[in-house]
Amino acid sequence: MRLSLPSSFTPAAAAAAAVLIALLPSGAAAAPTPAPAPAPAPTGFTLTDPRIKESSGLAASRSHPGVYWTHNDSDDGPYVYAVDSATGKTVARLTLTGTGKPRDVEAVSVGPDGKVYVADIGDNRNGTWDHVWIYRFPEPKQLADATVEAEQFTVKYADGPRNAEALMVHPVTGRVYIASKSEDKGGLYEGPERLTASGTNVFRRVADVPWVTDGAFSPDGTRLTLRGYFFARTYPWKDGRPEGEGERVDAPWQGQAESVTYSPDGSTLLFGAEGEGSRVVAVPVKPAAGGPAGSPGPAAPSPPAGAVAAPPGEGGGGFTKGAAVLVLGTLVVLAAKRLLRRRPSS
């Protein structure tokens, strides 16, 4: 077979190539392929599915990069939605069987066992139900509309019924925690080491927490972030308990603020809210002050225009006086520029 060389391949070029080959060590391989660039940090997304009107929980998939699980608050049925964060579109709606009719689904979390935990733990009647439920099913290998069989776990609290909206599965131990919602003082409840479907799972209070609508563990399990309507705080997690008063996270103002989760790499917190076409807002996480390298901590993003300060006494709002001054200053500058543009030329 005759090999044809391009006309630009001159004798001089051939000689240069021969010199380079001669300089290579014997048996040298080609230059190594550069490592792939890390995945870009999440930038937030908008839920475009009109069926998702009351997104009340949010959890990053462990099996499908860029996919987040969510669900409606109530009156929707046994459905869980997988949303592609790149587009905001639903890529799968799963129908759960074996659970009966959900009453008030409030949270979702993915455990280290690769299973999705759905928390039917809301009680708008302020603790009139003597038990609530947790549903669990394996993350599907392929994302498409499907019916999945779920395990159902009955839950009771050691100190009596209560309303709750936050469920967190620890990413290392697999233990399940629930945070109750109370105007006075909520509680963080620890489940048994392993849930059982054959009896009642008693959750015991291990710490006091503020008014909480959702929570999430960092992927390495060293920190716990809790959010409410007007606050978000991140706590060091040590010996199965949150430590100290936590650090304030400048969460976005979202009105009916209902959900929070970490990105799979722990670099970002994502905050969600109820409402059709609601926006999931990404807040970068920075290393905690004085903490070990790689230990996540909250970062303060620039507040959006129209943000308002949180009411006092809510555990640290998402926006400070400094942020309000910044917004006001920006508005003054924009107004001045508009006025100058309108002045007639001399």
C-alpha positions as a LaTeX table, in Angstrom:
\begin{tabular}{lrrr}
\hline
Residue & $x$ (\AA) & $y$ (\AA) & $z$ (\AA) \\
\hline
Met1 & 0.00 & 0.00 & 0.00 \\
Arg2 & 1.46 & 3.36 & $-1.04$ \\
Leu3 & 1.48 & 6.14 & 1.57 \\
Ser4 & 0.82 & 9.65 & 0.22 \\
Leu5 & 2.22 & 12.58 & 2.22 \\
Pro6 & 0.69 & 16.06 & 2.13 \\
Ser7 & 2.49 & 18.59 & $-0.03$ \\
Ser8 & 3.27 & 20.69 & 3.06 \\
Phe9 & 5.31 & 17.81 & 4.50 \\
Thr10 & 8.72 & 18.99 & 3.24 \\
Pro11 & 12.10 & 17.27 & 3.68 \\
Ala12 & 12.93 & 19.80 & 6.41 \\
Ala13 & 9.77 & 18.90 & 8.31 \\
Ala14 & 10.58 & 15.22 & 7.98 \\
Ala15 & 14.07 & 15.80 & 9.37 \\
Ala16 & 12.71 & 17.75 & 12.33 \\
Ala17 & 10.26 & 14.96 & 13.09 \\
Ala18 & 13.06 & 12.39 & 12.95 \\
Val19 & 15.11 & 14.40 & 15.47 \\
Leu20 & 12.18 & 14.63 & 17.89 \\
Ile21 & 11.57 & 10.88 & 17.67 \\
Ala22 & 15.23 & 10.20 & 18.30 \\
Leu23 & 15.20 & 12.34 & 21.45 \\
Leu24 & 12.35 & 10.35 & 23.00 \\
Pro25 & 13.43 & 7.68 & 25.52 \\
Ser26 & 13.17 & 4.12 & 24.34 \\
Gly27 & 9.64 & 2.85 & 24.74 \\
Ala28 & 8.33 & 6.31 & 25.64 \\
Ala29 & 4.58 & 6.63 & 25.38 \\
Ala30 & 2.63 & 9.53 & 24.05 \\
Ala31 & 1.98 & 12.45 & 26.35 \\
Pro32 & $-0.65$ & 11.56 & 28.99 \\
Thr33 & $-4.20$ & 12.66 & 28.33 \\
Pro34 & $-5.00$ & 15.71 & 30.47 \\
Ala35 & $-7.34$ & 15.06 & 33.38 \\
Pro36 & $-10.90$ & 16.03 & 32.58 \\
Ala37 & $-11.97$ & 19.40 & 33.87 \\
Pro38 & $-14.07$ & 19.23 & 37.05 \\
Ala39 & $-17.80$ & 19.49 & 36.58 \\
Pro40 & $-18.97$ & 23.10 & 36.80 \\
Ala41 & $-20.61$ & 24.11 & 40.05 \\
Pro42 & $-24.41$ & 24.16 & 39.94 \\
Thr43 & $-25.81$ & 27.56 & 39.01 \\
Gly44 & $-29.43$ & 26.95 & 39.95 \\
Phe45 & $-32.39$ & 26.09 & 37.73 \\
Thr46 & $-36.10$ & 26.65 & 37.29 \\
Leu47 & $-38.65$ & 23.85 & 37.68 \\
Thr48 & $-40.50$ & 23.87 & 34.36 \\
Asp49 & $-42.91$ & 20.97 & 34.92 \\
Pro50 & $-46.42$ & 22.44 & 35.50 \\
Arg51 & $-47.25$ & 19.37 & 37.60 \\
Ile52 & $-44.73$ & 20.52 & 40.23 \\
Lys53 & $-46.68$ & 23.25 & 41.96 \\
Glu54 & $-45.57$ & 22.78 & 45.59 \\
Ser55 & $-41.98$ & 21.56 & 45.52 \\
Ser56 & $-41.38$ & 20.80 & 49.18 \\
Gly57 & $-38.17$ & 18.74 & 49.17 \\
Leu58 & $-34.94$ & 18.52 & 47.21 \\
Ala59 & $-32.16$ & 15.92 & 47.07 \\
Ala60 & $-29.23$ & 15.36 & 44.74 \\
Ser61 & $-29.17$ & 12.01 & 42.97 \\
Arg62 & $-26.23$ & 9.71 & 43.72 \\
Ser63 & $-26.65$ & 7.70 & 40.50 \\
His64 & $-27.40$ & 10.39 & 37.93 \\
Pro65 & $-25.12$ & 13.46 & 37.88 \\
Gly66 & $-26.98$ & 16.74 & 37.61 \\
Val67 & $-30.33$ & 15.22 & 38.57 \\
Tyr68 & $-32.32$ & 16.29 & 41.64 \\
Trp69 & $-35.32$ & 14.59 & 43.22 \\
Thr70 & $-38.34$ & 16.61 & 44.31 \\
His71 & $-42.04$ & 16.13 & 45.09 \\
Asn72 & $-45.18$ & 18.13 & 45.77 \\
Asp73 & $-46.29$ & 19.02 & 49.28 \\
Ser74 & $-49.76$ & 17.46 & 49.36 \\
Asp75 & $-52.80$ & 16.52 & 47.29 \\
Asp76 & $-50.63$ & 15.17 & 44.47 \\
Gly77 & $-50.42$ & 11.42 & 45.00 \\
Pro78 & $-47.51$ & 8.99 & 45.44 \\
Tyr79 & $-45.22$ & 10.74 & 42.94 \\
Val80 & $-41.54$ & 11.67 & 42.96 \\
Tyr81 & $-39.94$ & 13.72 & 40.18 \\
Ala82 & $-36.40$ & 13.56 & 38.80 \\
Val83 & $-35.35$ & 16.94 & 37.42 \\
Asp84 & $-32.38$ & 17.67 & 35.17 \\
Ser85 & $-30.64$ & 20.73 & 36.63 \\
Ala86 & $-29.19$ & 21.65 & 33.23 \\
Thr87 & $-32.64$ & 22.30 & 31.77 \\
Gly88 & $-35.07$ & 22.31 & 34.70 \\
Lys89 & $-37.10$ & 19.66 & 32.89 \\
Thr90 & $-38.53$ & 16.53 & 34.49 \\
Val91 & $-36.78$ & 13.45 & 33.15 \\
Ala92 & $-38.80$ & 10.91 & 35.16 \\
Arg93 & $-41.92$ & 10.77 & 37.30 \\
Leu94 & $-42.00$ & 7.75 & 39.57 \\
Thr95 & $-45.25$ & 6.40 & 40.98 \\
Leu96 & $-44.78$ & 4.68 & 44.33 \\
Thr97 & $-46.74$ & 1.54 & 45.17 \\
Gly98 & $-47.00$ & $-0.31$ & 48.46 \\
Thr99 & $-47.39$ & 2.93 & 50.43 \\
Gly100 & $-51.08$ & 3.64 & 50.58 \\
Lys101 & $-52.16$ & 7.24 & 50.03 \\
Pro102 & $-49.63$ & 9.80 & 51.27 \\
Arg103 & $-51.01$ & 12.41 & 53.66 \\
Asp104 & $-48.46$ & 15.24 & 53.70 \\
Val105 & $-45.11$ & 14.56 & 52.01 \\
Glu106 & $-42.56$ & 17.15 & 53.14 \\
Ala107 & $-38.99$ & 16.00 & 52.44 \\
Val108 & $-36.75$ & 13.73 & 50.37 \\
Ser109 & $-33.19$ & 12.51 & 50.92 \\
Val110 & $-30.83$ & 10.01 & 49.29 \\
Gly111 & $-28.91$ & 7.67 & 51.59 \\
Pro112 & $-25.50$ & 6.02 & 51.25 \\
Asp113 & $-27.34$ & 2.80 & 50.38 \\
Gly114 & $-28.33$ & 4.38 & 47.06 \\
Lys115 & $-31.98$ & 4.57 & 48.10 \\
Val116 & $-34.37$ & 7.50 & 48.04 \\
Tyr117 & $-36.16$ & 8.30 & 51.32 \\
Val118 & $-39.49$ & 10.14 & 51.04 \\
Ala119 & $-40.86$ & 11.67 & 54.25 \\
Asp120 & $-44.63$ & 11.68 & 54.72 \\
Ile121 & $-44.16$ & 13.48 & 58.05 \\
Gly122 & $-46.18$ & 16.70 & 57.82 \\
Asp123 & $-49.02$ & 17.27 & 60.26 \\
Asn124 & $-50.77$ & 20.58 & 59.74 \\
Arg125 & $-53.09$ & 19.69 & 62.58 \\
Asn126 & $-50.13$ & 20.20 & 64.94 \\
Gly127 & $-49.58$ & 16.70 & 66.19 \\
Thr128 & $-52.94$ & 14.98 & 65.93 \\
Trp129 & $-51.62$ & 11.95 & 64.04 \\
Asp130 & $-50.05$ & 9.40 & 66.34 \\
His131 & $-47.76$ & 8.14 & 63.59 \\
Val132 & $-46.26$ & 9.22 & 60.29 \\
Trp133 & $-44.44$ & 7.36 & 57.49 \\
Ile134 & $-41.18$ & 7.16 & 55.58 \\
Tyr135 & $-41.08$ & 5.52 & 52.15 \\
Arg136 & $-37.89$ & 4.11 & 50.62 \\
Phe137 & $-37.00$ & 2.82 & 47.16 \\
Pro138 & $-33.77$ & 2.25 & 45.18 \\
Glu139 & $-32.70$ & 4.92 & 42.72 \\
Pro140 & $-33.54$ & 3.53 & 39.27 \\
Lys141 & $-30.64$ & 2.80 & 36.94 \\
Gln142 & $-32.49$ & 4.37 & 34.03 \\
Leu143 & $-34.55$ & 7.54 & 34.29 \\
Ala144 & $-37.99$ & 7.25 & 32.75 \\
Asp145 & $-41.58$ & 7.36 & 33.95 \\
Ala146 & $-42.12$ & 4.17 & 35.93 \\
Thr147 & $-43.91$ & 2.52 & 38.83 \\
Val148 & $-41.66$ & 1.42 & 41.67 \\
Glu149 & $-42.29$ & $-0.70$ & 44.74 \\
Ala150 & $-41.42$ & 1.18 & 47.94 \\
Glu151 & $-40.91$ & 0.04 & 51.51 \\
Gln152 & $-43.06$ & 1.78 & 54.12 \\
Phe153 & $-41.81$ & 2.54 & 57.64 \\
Thr154 & $-44.06$ & 3.63 & 60.49 \\
Val155 & $-42.60$ & 6.40 & 62.65 \\
Lys156 & $-43.51$ & 7.66 & 66.12 \\
Tyr157 & $-41.77$ & 10.22 & 68.34 \\
Ala158 & $-40.72$ & 9.26 & 71.84 \\
Asp159 & $-42.24$ & 12.47 & 73.27 \\
Gly160 & $-45.51$ & 12.42 & 71.34 \\
Pro161 & $-46.89$ & 13.50 & 67.94 \\
Arg162 & $-45.67$ & 16.67 & 66.23 \\
Asn163 & $-45.49$ & 18.46 & 62.90 \\
Ala164 & $-42.27$ & 18.10 & 60.86 \\
Glu165 & $-40.99$ & 19.07 & 57.42 \\
Ala166 & $-37.31$ & 18.04 & 57.37 \\
Leu167 & $-35.79$ & 14.59 & 56.96 \\
Met168 & $-32.04$ & 13.99 & 56.55 \\
Val169 & $-30.21$ & 10.70 & 55.95 \\
His170 & $-26.60$ & 10.81 & 57.15 \\
Pro171 & $-24.35$ & 10.10 & 54.14 \\
Val172 & $-21.92$ & 7.94 & 56.13 \\
Thr173 & $-23.90$ & 6.12 & 58.82 \\
Gly174 & $-27.20$ & 5.93 & 56.93 \\
Arg175 & $-29.07$ & 6.99 & 60.07 \\
Val176 & $-32.28$ & 8.95 & 59.54 \\
Tyr177 & $-33.02$ & 12.25 & 61.33 \\
Ile178 & $-36.18$ & 14.37 & 61.43 \\
Ala179 & $-36.43$ & 18.03 & 62.46 \\
Ser180 & $-39.79$ & 19.11 & 63.82 \\
Lys181 & $-41.43$ & 22.44 & 63.06 \\
Ser182 & $-42.52$ & 24.51 & 66.06 \\
Glu183 & $-43.12$ & 28.19 & 66.74 \\
Asp184 & $-41.58$ & 27.80 & 70.19 \\
Lys185 & $-38.67$ & 25.42 & 69.80 \\
Gly186 & $-38.34$ & 22.56 & 67.35 \\
Gly187 & $-36.41$ & 19.38 & 67.94 \\
Leu188 & $-33.96$ & 17.20 & 66.05 \\
Tyr189 & $-34.99$ & 13.55 & 66.30 \\
Glu190 & $-32.75$ & 10.54 & 65.75 \\
Gly191 & $-34.14$ & 7.35 & 64.31 \\
Pro192 & $-33.01$ & 3.82 & 65.17 \\
Glu193 & $-29.71$ & 2.60 & 63.74 \\
Arg194 & $-31.66$ & 0.75 & 61.05 \\
Leu195 & $-35.28$ & 1.27 & 60.06 \\
Thr196 & $-37.60$ & $-1.71$ & 60.27 \\
Ala197 & $-40.70$ & $-2.29$ & 58.15 \\
Ser198 & $-42.10$ & $-4.88$ & 60.55 \\
Gly199 & $-42.69$ & $-2.62$ & 63.55 \\
Thr200 & $-42.71$ & 0.98 & 64.76 \\
Asn201 & $-39.59$ & 3.11 & 64.45 \\
Val202 & $-39.26$ & 5.38 & 67.49 \\
Phe203 & $-37.43$ & 8.68 & 66.93 \\
Arg204 & $-35.86$ & 10.31 & 70.02 \\
Arg205 & $-35.10$ & 13.99 & 70.53 \\
Val206 & $-31.35$ & 14.70 & 70.57 \\
Ala207 & $-31.16$ & 18.50 & 70.14 \\
Asp208 & $-33.18$ & 21.71 & 69.98 \\
Val209 & $-33.43$ & 23.46 & 66.61 \\
Pro210 & $-35.18$ & 26.60 & 65.26 \\
Trp211 & $-38.31$ & 26.61 & 63.09 \\
Val212 & $-37.15$ & 24.28 & 60.29 \\
Thr213 & $-38.69$ & 23.61 & 56.87 \\
Asp214 & $-35.86$ & 21.41 & 55.52 \\
Gly215 & $-32.30$ & 20.27 & 56.14 \\
Ala216 & $-29.39$ & 18.47 & 54.52 \\
Phe217 & $-26.07$ & 16.90 & 55.48 \\
Ser218 & $-22.91$ & 17.81 & 53.59 \\
Pro219 & $-21.75$ & 14.89 & 51.41 \\
Asp220 & $-18.92$ & 14.04 & 53.83 \\
Gly221 & $-21.32$ & 14.08 & 56.78 \\
Thr222 & $-19.38$ & 16.67 & 58.78 \\
Arg223 & $-21.96$ & 19.45 & 58.65 \\
Leu224 & $-25.73$ & 19.85 & 58.85 \\
Thr225 & $-27.55$ & 22.74 & 57.20 \\
Leu226 & $-31.06$ & 23.66 & 58.34 \\
Arg227 & $-33.32$ & 26.25 & 56.75 \\
Gly228 & $-36.54$ & 27.99 & 57.67 \\
Tyr229 & $-38.63$ & 30.69 & 56.06 \\
Phe230 & $-36.29$ & 33.49 & 57.15 \\
Phe231 & $-32.99$ & 31.81 & 58.03 \\
Ala232 & $-30.46$ & 29.12 & 57.20 \\
Arg233 & $-27.65$ & 27.89 & 59.45 \\
Thr234 & $-24.89$ & 25.31 & 59.08 \\
Tyr235 & $-23.76$ & 23.34 & 62.14 \\
Pro236 & $-20.68$ & 21.19 & 62.66 \\
Trp237 & $-21.80$ & 17.57 & 63.08 \\
Lys238 & $-19.94$ & 15.70 & 65.80 \\
Asp239 & $-20.79$ & 12.48 & 67.67 \\
Gly240 & $-24.24$ & 12.32 & 66.11 \\
Arg241 & $-25.23$ & 15.83 & 67.16 \\
Pro242 & $-25.15$ & 19.39 & 65.78 \\
Glu243 & $-22.60$ & 21.48 & 67.65 \\
Gly244 & $-22.94$ & 25.06 & 68.86 \\
Glu245 & $-25.10$ & 27.80 & 67.41 \\
Gly246 & $-24.01$ & 27.18 & 63.83 \\
Glu247 & $-22.99$ & 29.68 & 61.15 \\
Arg248 & $-25.46$ & 31.83 & 59.30 \\
Val249 & $-25.94$ & 31.08 & 55.60 \\
Asp250 & $-27.15$ & 33.95 & 53.43 \\
Ala251 & $-30.01$ & 32.01 & 51.90 \\
Pro252 & $-32.10$ & 33.63 & 49.16 \\
Trp253 & $-35.42$ & 35.26 & 49.89 \\
Gln254 & $-37.99$ & 32.85 & 48.42 \\
Gly255 & $-41.29$ & 33.46 & 50.17 \\
Gln256 & $-42.53$ & 29.90 & 50.78 \\
Ala257 & $-39.00$ & 28.60 & 51.38 \\
Glu258 & $-39.28$ & 24.83 & 51.63 \\
Ser259 & $-36.14$ & 22.93 & 50.65 \\
Val260 & $-32.35$ & 22.73 & 50.73 \\
Thr261 & $-29.75$ & 20.21 & 49.59 \\
Tyr262 & $-26.02$ & 20.02 & 48.83 \\
Ser263 & $-24.59$ & 19.41 & 45.39 \\
Pro264 & $-22.89$ & 15.98 & 45.21 \\
Asp265 & $-19.40$ & 17.52 & 45.53 \\
Gly266 & $-20.40$ & 19.64 & 48.52 \\
Ser267 & $-19.42$ & 22.89 & 46.78 \\
Thr268 & $-22.91$ & 24.37 & 46.63 \\
Leu269 & $-26.12$ & 24.61 & 48.61 \\
Leu270 & $-29.32$ & 24.64 & 46.56 \\
Phe271 & $-32.44$ & 26.28 & 47.97 \\
Gly272 & $-35.95$ & 25.62 & 46.63 \\
Ala273 & $-39.44$ & 26.96 & 47.19 \\
Glu274 & $-43.07$ & 26.20 & 46.47 \\
Gly275 & $-44.95$ & 27.61 & 43.49 \\
Glu276 & $-45.33$ & 26.72 & 39.83 \\
Gly277 & $-42.17$ & 27.54 & 37.88 \\
Ser278 & $-40.24$ & 28.09 & 41.11 \\
Arg279 & $-36.51$ & 28.78 & 41.03 \\
Val280 & $-33.85$ & 26.62 & 42.73 \\
Val281 & $-31.09$ & 29.02 & 43.81 \\
Ala282 & $-27.44$ & 27.97 & 44.14 \\
Val283 & $-25.32$ & 29.39 & 46.98 \\
Pro284 & $-21.58$ & 28.57 & 46.94 \\
Val285 & $-20.08$ & 26.92 & 50.01 \\
Lys286 & $-16.72$ & 28.10 & 51.32 \\
Pro287 & $-14.33$ & 26.48 & 53.85 \\
Ala288 & $-15.43$ & 27.07 & 57.40 \\
Ala289 & $-13.40$ & 29.61 & 59.37 \\
Gly290 & $-10.77$ & 27.78 & 61.39 \\
Gly291 & $-11.92$ & 24.44 & 60.04 \\
Pro292 & $-9.84$ & 21.76 & 58.33 \\
Ala293 & $-9.06$ & 22.09 & 54.65 \\
Gly294 & $-12.01$ & 21.07 & 52.56 \\
Ser295 & $-14.46$ & 21.50 & 55.41 \\
Pro296 & $-17.50$ & 23.23 & 53.90 \\
Gly297 & $-18.99$ & 26.37 & 55.31 \\
Pro298 & $-21.49$ & 28.96 & 54.09 \\
Ala299 & $-20.68$ & 31.69 & 51.63 \\
Ala300 & $-22.51$ & 34.97 & 51.22 \\
Pro301 & $-23.72$ & 35.58 & 47.67 \\
Ser302 & $-24.75$ & 38.98 & 46.36 \\
Pro303 & $-28.41$ & 39.50 & 47.29 \\
Pro304 & $-30.95$ & 39.96 & 44.53 \\
Ala305 & $-32.72$ & 43.26 & 44.07 \\
Gly306 & $-35.83$ & 43.52 & 46.16 \\
Ala307 & $-34.47$ & 41.38 & 48.98 \\
Val308 & $-35.72$ & 42.24 & 52.42 \\
Ala309 & $-34.14$ & 41.78 & 55.80 \\
Ala310 & $-35.37$ & 38.91 & 57.94 \\
Pro311 & $-37.48$ & 39.76 & 60.97 \\
Pro312 & $-35.50$ & 39.89 & 64.23 \\
Gly313 & $-35.36$ & 36.78 & 66.34 \\
Glu314 & $-35.45$ & 34.31 & 63.46 \\
Gly315 & $-31.96$ & 32.94 & 64.00 \\
Gly316 & $-30.22$ & 35.08 & 61.39 \\
Gly317 & $-31.91$ & 36.04 & 58.19 \\
Gly318 & $-30.74$ & 35.66 & 54.66 \\
Phe319 & $-30.00$ & 39.36 & 54.21 \\
Thr320 & $-28.23$ & 41.83 & 56.46 \\
Lys321 & $-28.34$ & 45.62 & 56.87 \\
Gly322 & $-25.20$ & 45.83 & 54.78 \\
Ala323 & $-26.93$ & 44.00 & 51.95 \\
Ala324 & $-29.90$ & 46.37 & 52.17 \\
Val325 & $-27.55$ & 49.37 & 51.96 \\
Leu326 & $-25.88$ & 47.79 & 48.92 \\
Val327 & $-29.22$ & 47.34 & 47.16 \\
Leu328 & $-30.28$ & 50.91 & 48.01 \\
Gly329 & $-26.96$ & 52.31 & 46.77 \\
Thr330 & $-27.31$ & 50.40 & 43.51 \\
Leu331 & $-30.79$ & 51.83 & 42.94 \\
Val332 & $-29.53$ & 55.39 & 43.58 \\
Val333 & $-26.70$ & 54.96 & 41.06 \\
Leu334 & $-29.06$ & 53.59 & 38.41 \\
Ala335 & $-31.48$ & 56.46 & 38.97 \\
Ala336 & $-28.69$ & 59.03 & 38.63 \\
Lys337 & $-27.51$ & 57.49 & 35.36 \\
Arg338 & $-31.03$ & 57.57 & 33.95 \\
Leu339 & $-31.43$ & 61.23 & 34.95 \\
Leu340 & $-28.15$ & 62.19 & 33.25 \\
Arg341 & $-29.19$ & 60.42 & 30.06 \\
Arg342 & $-32.39$ & 62.47 & 29.96 \\
Arg343 & $-30.66$ & 65.88 & 30.31 \\
Pro344 & $-30.54$ & 67.79 & 26.98 \\
Ser345 & $-27.11$ & 68.40 & 25.52 \\
Ser346 & $-25.80$ & 72.00 & 25.81 \\
\hline
\end{tabular}
